[in-house]
Structures are given as C-alpha cells and as structure tokens.
C-alpha cells in the first residue's frame, strides 16, 4: 500500500532473493511524492482487516485485491473500502473473522494500547469503530494475539516495554485503551510485536541498519513503564522504523522510493539489545526504509470469486 492509498497483490515469485546490503529492485511504480507505507504477506482466502489511523477497521476478502506484476501501480484502496477525509490505513492484518480465540491489539503514537475481541467487529457492515482517540493521537500499529500472550511496544527512540496482554483488559469499540508505555520527550511509538519463548526480535532503522535480538533479553515488566533500549541508534542509523519477530523466512524491505529487496533471514546480524546492527540494504542518498515484513516460503493460493 502506498501513501496515495494504491494497493496491489504481487506473487512472491516475482522477488528474487538477494544478499544483505544489496541495492534491491523496483517493487512498485510510484510518483515522485508517493511512498510505500505498508507491506505484508497474505493468503487469498484470508479476511483482510484494514486498521486506520483514525481508529476504524475496514474488512474485505483478500482475493478481491487484484494480483498484478511487480512494477504495476495497482488500484486505489477507494475501489475496495470507503475512507473518510484524513483517514489512511496503518496496518493490514490477515485473519479469519470467525476466530473466537484471537484479539485485535491496537497501539497509538502516544503509547495507548487496547485489546478488542474479533467478535466485536461488525458482521453487518464492512467498517467498525475500534478505538476512541483524543488529543490528536492516532493508531500506528496493530496485531492479533490470543489470551495471555506477551507483547512488546517499541518506540522510534529505541525504547521497548514488554508485558502480558492480559494486563490490557478487553474493552468495547469506543474505549480509548490504557497506557502501554511511558514515553520520553520527542519519542513516539512505532510498533508492537507478540513475544514468544526462544524467538528473536528484529529491529530496523530508517537508514537500513538491522539486527536480531533474543527475546530473553527483554524482561517482562509492568504495563506503562518507561521501557529499556532495544537498538543503539545514532544520526547514521536514524530512528527505529520497524520491529518484527524473526521467522524462518525471507525478509522483504520496502523503501520510500519504491524499491524492494528480498533477503534470506540468515543474513540478519544477531546481537544484543543495545547494539547497532549491520547494513541490510544499500540506499540511495534521498531514500529510506519505510516497511519491512517477514515473507514465508509458501505458494499463494488463487481463489476464484
């Protein structure tokens, strides 16, 4: 998905694997002022949940998104969902809406967090208000979690707060949520991940520096704490822009200028919480990383509407 809300589906076969610090290939045809803002892998049978900055969730079937070539522009999201003025998608989740075991977990730029049962999403309409927002706050990330799972909130200034999701009591659609992390001056939340034993958390900075850190280095603390460092940042690395759990998969990186690079996860450096990491992608002077996702090695099924 791009900043102009163009969306497309591309077969994973179109992205050739490259070594770490490669230049990448053109992954989306974009205008000069248009950037890629979200990137995710999906199965055509999934229900797609478009979580927006204004606290709404739009739902459609994944197979309705047209599959096109890597270099095609795609279609505007307005062809599939109806957005209000100033509203744009910040996260797209693939799930089954009939799953009664999973919750939608939402986090805002100012550190608020909320848990909402999938059953709360409207069966009658394709859009549901999922979070109340105040003081110019906005949703920046969302994920799906089951009961009693550990989650971790990450900020641009590389702070991280890990806590049990059960400390966030499920609430209704209009609720504003509770404090997930106590932010420092000029800091903002950039993401949230589910933490599981023996996994590694990858953090990627604006200028393409990445590393994987064992989850055991992030002690579980109380919700609303100041957190601990997750990545050593500087002017050369830029702020943290993405964080995700490392799977046995490939990594797909998207840049503001529309380039993508597919990298084997084995190329990611493994190091401690407060280390810099290594270069994941060679960027042009005016380019920077905007989205990163794990890309499982699996075939995408095609379903006729």
Steps between C-alpha positions, in 0.01 A plus 500: 500500500632848415453847649251568219309191621576291192492128574608191311577132550820356351609137491803436722665330200555844344752598768841340451700435816806725549790512742505741792584862400377451144347790310154347462267509202208720402204359691230758429442765236464822699480872433775733623310588819350155559659247737431140600344506850402140573619160387363160608463139387155348455305193392215561257248329732566744785277776633695826476467747786605853401574679829509876450663791683161633610400188692287316246526151350389422143459134396506335154594161357865474390422353159326828403840673480619457139825307449725695262865523397772628732533832314128575465348791692199309631152638575396762749371365830187711447391235250468255788430699820360845578742722692413831664701819446836474678462126553759252371592136572792444741485122523339218306441171681402168344276276710174308521228718650338191653806438719371534857841448661675811367489865597578813305773692686539868409773746599515876445781745430471637856524157663137400562417131453168321462375142464178427310344159431463420127135421576455875567553575129176563319348211302250739343733767365847494342632767739513511881616769744762314706662770720421843639781756455570837667758782490597448134612145577485233228540125465846402369494120519279200566532124536301188581565321830344225707433514874801516736759580231797730561515814285769768463454863402793664313574869450694703242765587760558125551316455831301181553247387762406131531196389700221240505204580275263399783599823680304672222141407576278451190278801448222624273527662159501862620745452790829697493720227641765526775864612520736248339829688538610821672657702217804726528523849351466509117444124484216310333385141473580333165377146555398204711596129479390174665781345707542122524773284663822443303411747225699799377381855446631686194529879517567705185593868487414771251834471320492123461690376807358179647563238767326207669493474881390202712168557675651396834694827506171688536374439853125513553408806705187684600285669238558876482870493593771705323651188347855400405717555191448263206742649242801734517410788271688806372482757220645236266239236584202729535207410727346153523230465232409131516502210746381144448550140612759314290352193333680236295425703192615773267492869584338744258608865539322792332644851464344842454606507134315176431795257500479159661761245600434140597762364741547161664447537876838334559664823381368699795759568773434347842601726790394643834234756584718812498711435190496669160456204263611481136391647168201317352462698177711754308285810465518785251583838656139619516342163587408335830327187634125523558381140542640155572321165518579132537414311183435127557613254233160384386286506190211746489175325415276647235128501571232585248243751625 
